[in-house]
Amino acid sequence: MQELTLHIDDHRTSILIGRNLFPQRDIKAEGKVIYLVDVNVYQHHKEKFEGLQFILIPSGEKYKCLAYVEELMRKLVDLEADRTSFLVGVGGGLVTDLVGFVASTFMRGVGFGFISTTLLGQVDASIGGKNGVNLDGFKNMIGVIRQPSFVWCDLTMIESLDQGELVSGFAEVIKYGAIRDRKLFDFLEENYSSVLDRKTELLERIVTDSAAIKIDIVESDVTELGDRKLLNFGHTLGHAIEKLTGILHGEAVAIGMVLAAELSVKLGYLGRDEADRLRGVIEASGLPVETDQSMEAIFETLLKDKKRSGIHLGMILLHSLGDAFVHKIELESLKKALYDLH
């Protein structure tokens, strides 16, 4: 088992990575502990929740909205939750985003922690304190930054994960190699097949390495004024593609990374061989590298991206694999560059 710690001011988030973490480990809280559990996780692990108070959360992005937040809060009231209660989100990124937001706003804030059950959640969504919901299909437009008490990355939960979801999560791991750790990228290039075959020691390594990178970035820039923006590599275009197509988050990010790499080449920052290596790993992993959506539709959708600032957008581009940077580009220049790619 690996243990990492995220320090933000005087708050410490314990991040555990290993097998059989839940329900063997105790959760200590002043008041009652209430679990908010993804319905698919519950179907595979019903025995883990015997004797616990829990609320089931349906699958689907349509539930990541303010209307469903209200529904969850009413259920908490029915369970007589109070300001001493402690909420535990059990599931992937949708659940942790949603539960973190509910915990941050219910009775002006109660304690919470996460048991992350997907690869995407373990390497990205559950770490860093971003909690939020969508608005009219646009990702995470309403939210807060508030850190959980703990994140347990239980690798045994990944064993029951749908292969498509596993591959989707792998896109975020590739992202970390691309933006910050060339050695991790080299490792993924050589071992992607074994990782996706769910070899425990390799899963533990990539989750630990990815979490460590995110911790380092978040500790240096909690509110996304600087380096934390690098975590958006592939996401600006990816979010637009995800909204337009409804494909999995990691699949959309994979296409977004390929397009961002192509922009990096076009603008003279990245060598063609580096962009081809990135595309090759993404494609070999079973992730998509192209979309049938028009660049016009993608551009019109990303105009509503929350990272837009006036007539500019901060695109994350690459100097090389392992070396990303923020490129502030005028929207009209971005539009022309994107249209030239297609």
C-alpha positions in Angstrom: 0.0 0.0 0.0 1.2 3.5 -0.8 0.3 6.6 1.2 0.6 10.2 -0.1 -0.5 13.4 1.6 -1.8 16.6 0.0 -1.1 19.7 2.1 -3.1 22.8 1.6 -2.4 25.4 4.3 -3.3 23.6 7.5 -5.4 20.9 5.9 -4.1 17.5 5.2 -5.7 15.0 2.8 -4.5 11.4 3.2 -4.4 9.5 -0.1 -4.1 5.7 0.2 -3.5 3.5 -2.8 -3.8 -0.3 -2.4 -6.1 -3.3 -2.2 -9.0 -4.0 0.1 -9.1 -0.6 1.7 -12.8 -0.7 2.1 -14.6 -1.6 4.4 -11.6 -2.9 6.4 -10.4 0.5 7.4 -12.4 2.5 9.9 -13.8 6.0 9.2 -13.7 8.1 12.3 -16.2 10.9 12.5 -17.9 12.9 15.3 -21.4 12.2 13.9 -23.0 9.7 11.7 -21.3 8.5 8.5 -23.4 8.4 5.4 -22.2 6.8 2.2 -23.3 8.1 -1.2 -22.7 5.2 -3.5 -22.7 4.8 -7.3 -25.4 2.3 -8.1 -23.1 0.2 -10.3 -20.5 -0.1 -7.5 -23.3 -1.1 -5.1 -24.4 -3.9 -7.5 -20.9 -5.4 -7.6 -20.1 -4.9 -3.9 -23.4 -5.1 -1.9 -21.8 -7.0 0.9 -19.5 -4.1 1.7 -22.4 -1.9 2.6 -24.3 -4.2 5.0 -25.2 -2.3 8.2 -24.2 1.1 6.8 -26.3 4.1 6.1 -26.1 4.9 2.4 -27.8 6.6 -0.5 -27.5 5.2 -4.1 -26.6 7.6 -6.9 -27.7 6.7 -10.4 -25.2 6.7 -13.2 -25.2 9.3 -15.9 -24.0 12.9 -16.4 -27.6 14.1 -16.3 -27.5 13.6 -12.5 -24.6 15.9 -12.1 -26.8 19.0 -11.8 -28.3 21.3 -9.2 -31.7 19.7 -9.4 -30.2 16.4 -8.2 -28.1 18.2 -5.6 -31.4 19.3 -4.1 -32.7 15.8 -4.2 -29.6 14.4 -2.4 -29.9 17.1 0.3 -33.5 16.2 1.0 -32.4 12.6 1.4 -29.8 13.7 3.9 -32.4 15.6 5.9 -34.6 12.5 5.9 -31.6 10.6 7.3 -31.3 13.3 10.1 -27.9 14.3 8.9 -26.5 17.3 10.8 -23.4 19.5 10.9 -21.4 16.7 12.6 -22.3 14.2 9.9 -19.6 12.9 7.5 -20.3 12.1 3.9 -18.3 9.4 1.9 -18.6 9.4 -1.8 -18.0 5.9 -3.3 -17.7 5.8 -7.0 -16.0 7.5 -10.0 -15.5 11.1 -10.9 -19.2 11.9 -11.2 -19.8 10.7 -7.7 -16.8 12.4 -6.1 -17.5 15.7 -7.9 -21.1 15.6 -6.8 -20.6 14.5 -3.2 -17.8 17.0 -2.7 -20.2 19.7 -3.8 -23.0 18.5 -1.6 -20.8 18.2 1.4 -19.3 21.7 0.8 -22.7 23.3 0.7 -25.0 21.2 3.0 -25.5 23.1 6.3 -22.6 25.4 5.1 -20.2 22.5 4.9 -19.8 19.1 6.5 -16.8 16.7 6.5 -16.3 14.3 3.6 -14.0 11.8 2.1 -13.8 9.7 -1.1 -13.5 6.0 -1.9 -12.6 6.2 -5.5 -13.5 3.2 -7.6 -12.4 4.0 -11.2 -9.0 4.6 -12.7 -10.0 8.1 -13.9 -11.2 9.0 -10.4 -8.2 7.6 -8.7 -5.6 9.5 -10.8 -7.6 12.7 -11.3 -11.1 13.5 -10.3 -11.0 12.6 -6.6 -7.7 14.5 -5.9 -7.3 18.3 -5.6 -10.6 19.6 -4.1 -12.5 20.6 -7.2 -16.2 19.8 -6.5 -19.0 20.8 -8.8 -21.9 20.1 -11.1 -22.7 20.8 -14.8 -24.9 23.5 -16.2 -26.9 22.8 -19.3 -24.4 20.2 -20.3 -21.3 22.4 -19.8 -18.8 20.7 -17.5 -18.4 21.8 -13.9 -19.7 25.3 -14.4 -20.9 25.5 -10.8 -18.6 24.4 -8.0 -16.2 25.1 -5.1 -12.7 24.1 -4.2 -12.7 22.3 -0.8 -10.4 19.4 0.1 -11.7 16.0 1.4 -10.3 14.5 4.6 -9.2 11.4 2.7 -9.1 9.7 -0.7 -8.9 5.9 -0.8 -7.9 4.5 -4.2 -9.0 0.9 -3.7 -7.4 -1.1 -6.6 -9.7 -4.1 -5.9 -12.7 -1.9 -7.1 -11.0 -1.6 -10.5 -11.3 -5.4 -11.0 -15.1 -5.0 -11.6 -14.7 -1.9 -13.8 -16.0 -2.0 -17.3 -13.0 -2.2 -19.8 -14.2 0.9 -21.6 -14.2 2.9 -18.4 -10.7 1.5 -17.6 -9.4 2.6 -20.9 -11.1 6.0 -20.5 -9.3 6.5 -17.3 -6.0 5.6 -18.9 -6.3 8.8 -21.0 -5.7 10.8 -17.8 -2.6 8.8 -17.0 -1.2 9.5 -20.5 -1.9 13.2 -19.8 0.3 13.2 -16.8 3.2 11.7 -18.7 2.6 14.2 -21.5 2.6 17.3 -19.3 5.1 16.6 -16.6 6.8 13.2 -16.5 8.6 11.9 -19.7 9.7 8.7 -17.8 6.1 7.9 -17.0 5.2 8.4 -20.7 8.0 6.1 -21.7 6.7 3.5 -19.2 3.2 3.7 -20.6 4.4 3.4 -24.1 6.1 0.1 -23.2 3.6 -1.3 -20.8 0.1 0.0 -21.8 -1.1 -3.5 -22.6 -0.1 -5.0 -19.2 -1.7 -2.0 -17.4 -4.9 -2.5 -19.2 -4.8 -6.2 -18.4 -5.2 -4.9 -14.8 -1.8 -6.2 -13.4 -2.0 -5.0 -9.8 1.6 -3.9 -9.4 1.4 -1.8 -12.6 -1.9 -0.3 -11.6 -0.5 0.7 -8.2 2.5 2.3 -9.9 0.6 4.4 -12.4 -2.0 5.5 -9.8 0.7 6.4 -7.4 2.8 8.3 -10.0 -0.2 10.1 -11.4 -1.5 11.1 -7.9 2.0 12.3 -6.9 2.1 14.6 -10.0 -1.3 16.0 -9.3 -0.5 16.6 -5.6 2.7 18.5 -6.6 0.8 20.7 -9.0 -2.2 21.3 -6.8 0.0 22.2 -3.7 1.8 24.8 -5.8 -1.4 26.3 -7.3 -4.7 25.5 -5.5 -6.9 28.0 -7.3 -5.6 27.4 -10.9 -3.8 30.7 -11.4 -0.6 29.1 -12.8 0.7 25.5 -13.1 -2.7 23.8 -12.2 -3.9 25.0 -15.6 -1.5 22.4 -17.1 -3.9 19.7 -15.9 -6.3 20.9 -18.6 -4.2 19.5 -21.4 -6.7 17.9 -23.8 -9.6 19.1 -21.8 -10.6 22.4 -23.4 -11.3 20.7 -26.8 -12.2 17.5 -25.0 -15.0 19.0 -23.0 -16.5 20.5 -26.2 -16.2 17.1 -27.9 -17.7 15.3 -24.9 -20.7 17.7 -24.9 -21.3 17.3 -28.6 -21.0 13.5 -28.8 -21.7 12.1 -25.3 -18.6 9.8 -25.5 -16.8 9.0 -22.3 -14.7 11.8 -20.7 -11.4 10.0 -21.2 -12.2 9.3 -24.8 -13.0 13.0 -25.5 -9.8 14.0 -23.6 -7.8 11.6 -25.8 -9.0 13.3 -28.9 -8.4 16.7 -27.3 -4.8 15.8 -26.5 -4.2 14.7 -30.1 -5.6 18.0 -31.4 -3.6 20.0 -28.8 -0.4 18.2 -29.9 -1.2 19.0 -33.5 -1.7 22.7 -32.6 1.6 22.6 -30.8 3.3 21.3 -34.0 1.5 23.8 -36.2 2.6 26.7 -34.0 6.2 25.5 -34.0 6.5 24.4 -30.4 6.5 20.6 -30.7 8.3 18.2 -33.1 6.3 16.0 -35.4 7.9 12.9 -34.0 6.8 13.8 -30.4 3.2 14.4 -31.6 3.2 11.1 -33.4 4.4 9.2 -30.3 1.6 10.7 -28.3 -1.0 9.8 -30.9 0.5 6.3 -31.1 0.2 5.5 -27.4 -3.4 6.9 -27.3 -4.4 4.9 -30.3 -2.7 1.7 -29.2 -4.5 1.9 -25.8 -7.8 1.7 -27.6 -8.7 5.4 -27.3 -10.0 7.4 -30.1 -7.8 9.9 -31.9 -10.3 11.6 -34.2 -13.9 12.9 -34.1 -16.5 13.3 -36.8 -17.6 16.6 -35.3 -16.8 19.7 -37.4 -14.3 22.1 -36.1 -17.0 24.8 -36.4 -19.2 22.9 -33.9 -16.2 22.3 -31.6 -15.1 25.9 -31.7 -18.7 27.2 -31.0 -19.0 24.9 -28.1 -15.7 25.8 -26.5 -16.6 29.5 -26.6 -18.6 28.7 -23.5 -15.7 27.1 -21.7 -15.2 28.4 -18.2 -11.4 28.9 -18.9 -12.2 31.6 -21.5 -11.1 35.1 -20.6 -12.5 37.7 -22.8 -11.2 37.3 -26.4 -8.5 34.9 -25.2 -8.3 31.3 -24.2 -5.5 29.5 -22.3 -4.6 26.5 -24.4 -2.3 23.9 -22.9 0.3 23.0 -25.5 3.6 21.0 -25.5 7.2 21.9 -25.9 8.0 18.2 -25.7 6.6 15.1 -24.1 6.8 15.9 -20.3 7.0 19.6 -20.8 3.6 21.5 -21.1 2.9 25.2 -21.0 0.0 27.6 -21.1 -0.4 29.4 -24.4 -2.7 32.4 -24.3 -4.3 32.6 -27.8 -6.9 35.0 -29.2 -10.1 33.2 -30.1 -9.9 34.2 -33.8 -6.4 32.9 -34.1 -7.4 29.6 -32.4 -10.4 29.3 -34.7 -8.1 29.7 -37.8 -5.6 27.2 -36.4 -8.2 24.6 -35.7 -9.9 25.0 -39.0 -6.5 24.5 -40.7 -6.1 21.2 -38.9 -9.2 19.8 -40.6 
